[in-house]
Structure formats: C-alpha cells, structure tokens
Amino acid sequence: MDIHLLGTAGYHPNETRHTACMMIPEAGVILDAGTGFFRVRDWIQTPELHVFLSHAHLDHCVGLSFYIDVLHEKKVERVFVYGAADKLEAVKTQLFSDQLFPLPPNFEWVTVDPTQGQGGLDLPLDGRITWCPLKHPGTSLGYRLEWKDSNLAYITDTTASASADYIAFIQGTDLLIHECNFADGNEAMAEKTGHSCLTPVAEVCAAADVDRCVIVHFNPMGNPEEELDLASVKPIYQSLIIGQDHMRLTF
C-alpha cells in the first residue's frame, strides 16, 4: 500500500511545498486537507473519499474548499470528513460561511470523540483507524491506520518529547509521518506554537520503536534540507527522512 505526500509544509505554501495533505489512493483515505488537497484529483481511484482532519487550523483544512475542481468529472459518489465536533463545526460555519464561500459542499460530516479513539472506525480494504489527542493550541488529533499486513501513524502539530503521551499510541508502527516544524535551537518557539524540533522527534521514534519515519510540516520560510541536520540525530534514530511534496512511500 502506498501513501502520497501531497503537501509537506506548515502554515502556508511556498515555491516547493504545499500545506498538509497525505493520501492513500487505493483506500480513498486522506489525512488533512491543506493546500495540497488540490492534488487529490490526480490520484482518485475510489467512489468514496474519507478525509480525516487532525484539527481545523487553515493549513490543514482550507483545501476542502477546493472540492469543486478536485471532484470535477470524477466518479466520486460520497465524501466523508471526519474530525472532532468543534473542529468540524468551525469548518462548516466559518470556512464554508456564505460570506466566504458560495456553494456549501455535500460532504458527510462524521464526528469522532477525541477521548474515545481506541474504538476507532473501519476503513476500506478491511482497515481500521484509531486516534489520540495531541498537545497543540486548540488541540489536535493523531491517527493510526492499520491493515492486515501494514500500518502507519500520522502525528502532526504537536510538541515532540521523549516522554510524549502519544508514544504508546504509535508504538511499533511500520511508518510514522511526524511533523518537524523547526530545527534544533528553536525549542522555545516550538513549545509556544505547539510544534516540534528535530532531536525530540528522533527521540520519539526511538522510544516508539518505529521502523521508519518521514518528517513533514516544515517552516515554509526555511529549507529543511539545509536546516535539519539528520546526521546529528543518527545516534538516536537512523531511519529518518525528509518528506517532499509528491513523495510516494510504500508501507
């Protein structure tokens, strides 16, 4: 099974990256709907789409308003959008306010309880998704997706640490997609904004014993290839790569 990184920047897009959006085309599953959501159109393979929002900050949901072009002439019968109740209400009443957007979407909104993530929901192709709350201003959700022979976890918009509450949730995953908005040395700003620096992300990966980790949600004003020193965290965790828009990963 493959996941496509359609947007790997945080806050706003830049010349090389759009904001948060990941897609598993064969299952019709999408994680977040930032500006990278417009690229979903190229990968639609299923009659239903299942969009799981981590939270409602604009860099994770504004792409829902691109749906007219994304779905144009595509054989998509239903679009489900999942998220915490307050986040979905904000998207419905604010992003799709008639003062901001002229045509309300025909989405099916599905509320998930942040405190009841262990129950989870079924996914296409006999999969299962569970979730956990993350520390972030306004709160966020992390997701774990499992199929018979593969699994992955998606952790974005949170402050990583070696003792993070979500480590047990992601334990032993085949592929972890984790935010890394800042290089080391920006710990105060990371804590203030609810984001992560490189070394704590590596510590999370080691503590959770994940097979591989791709980092995403980069500061759009910087260049992660130049600013993030992966060699410096090799003694902590080795299987760490920098995500790129259009990257395709098998898990």
Buried (B, 14 or more C-beta within 10 A) or exposed (E): BEBBBBBBBBBBBBEEBBBBBBBBBEBBBBBBBBBBBBBBBEBBEBEBBBBBBBBBBBBBBBBBBBBEEBBEEBEBEEBBBBBBEBBBBBBBEBBBEEEEBEEEBEBEBBEBEBEEBEEBBEBBBEBBBBBBBBBBEEBBBBBBBBBEEBBBBBBBBBBBBEEBEBBEBBEEBBBBBBBBBBBBEBBEEBBEBBBBBBBBBBBBBBBBEBBBBBBBBBBBEBEBEEBBEBEEBEEBBEBBEBBBBBBEBEB
